[in-house]
Amino acid sequence: MDTNETEQANEALKLKEIEQLLQDALSLDEVHVTQAGTHYKIVAVGECFDGMGRVKQQQTIYGPLMDRITSGELHALTINAFTPTQWKREKVFNM
């Protein structure tokens, strides 16, 4: 494996770790984490977001990630949180 392949494998593992961390903490139906450079995008789907405003949804996602955010490992996050019903309508626009 060359250096570039190793970096790509490490990044893929990091994305899976973030997905699993959120899944374990929030019992989500779905979670997708993607990366472009230093920018991360999180799409989270779960009943836990029902009745929450956008700020509260983002705070809910930030909670389990706070150690990685404060360490500087994660920054430039875009968060999209949906209930399963909302996700049925929005999936085509967010994937």
N, C-alpha and C positions, 0 to 999 in steps of 0.2 A: 504494500500500500504506500503510495507516495504521500507527501505532506498535505496536498489538497484533499485527497480522498480521506485522510485521517481527520482533517478539520471538518469535512462534511459529515462524517460518521459521528464525530463528537457533537456537532450541532443538532443532528437528528436525534441523538440520545437525549440531549438537553431539552428539546421540544417535548419528547415523550415523558421525561421526568416532570416537566411543568404540567402537562396534561394529567398525569397520574396524581400529582400533588393536589390539583384542583378537584379532580374526581373524588379523591379520598376525603377531602375536607368538606366538600359541598354536596356530595351524592348527586352529581349532575347526570342528566340523561345523555348528553353529548358534550364534548369539549374538543375544540380544535385550536392548535397553536401553530402559527406560521411565522416565518422570519424573513425579512428582506434587509440585509445589512445589519444595522444595529436596531432596527425597528421590529417590534413584535406585535402580532395581532392575535387576540384571543376572542374566540366565539364560544360562548357558554350557553347551554340550554338546560333549564331545570325548573321545576315547580317552585323552587326556593325564591325565584325572582317575581313570583306573582304578587301584584300589589305594590311592588317597590318602584320608586322613582329611579331615574337614570343614575343619579349620584349614589344612592344607596346600593344599586346593583354594582357599580364600579367599586365601592368600598368593600362589598362582599367578596369580590374577586381579588382586590388588593390584599385583604387580610392574610390569606395563606401564602402570599408571595412576598410579604413585607421584608423578610430577611434577604431575599434575593434583590429586592428593589433598593434597600438601604445599603447593601454591599456594592451596588453599582453593576452587578451582574445583569440585571434587567433594567432597562429604561426605554423610553419612547414606546409606551404601550398604547395600543388601541384596543378598547374593550367593547364588545357587543354582547349583551346578555339578553336572552329571550326565554319566555315560557315555551313549553312544547307547542302550544296553540299558535303563538306568535311565530315560532320557528317554521311552522308549516307554510306560512305566508311569505316569510323573509328569506328562507334558505337560498332561493335562486339568486338573490342579490348579494349574499354574503359569503359565498363559497367560490 
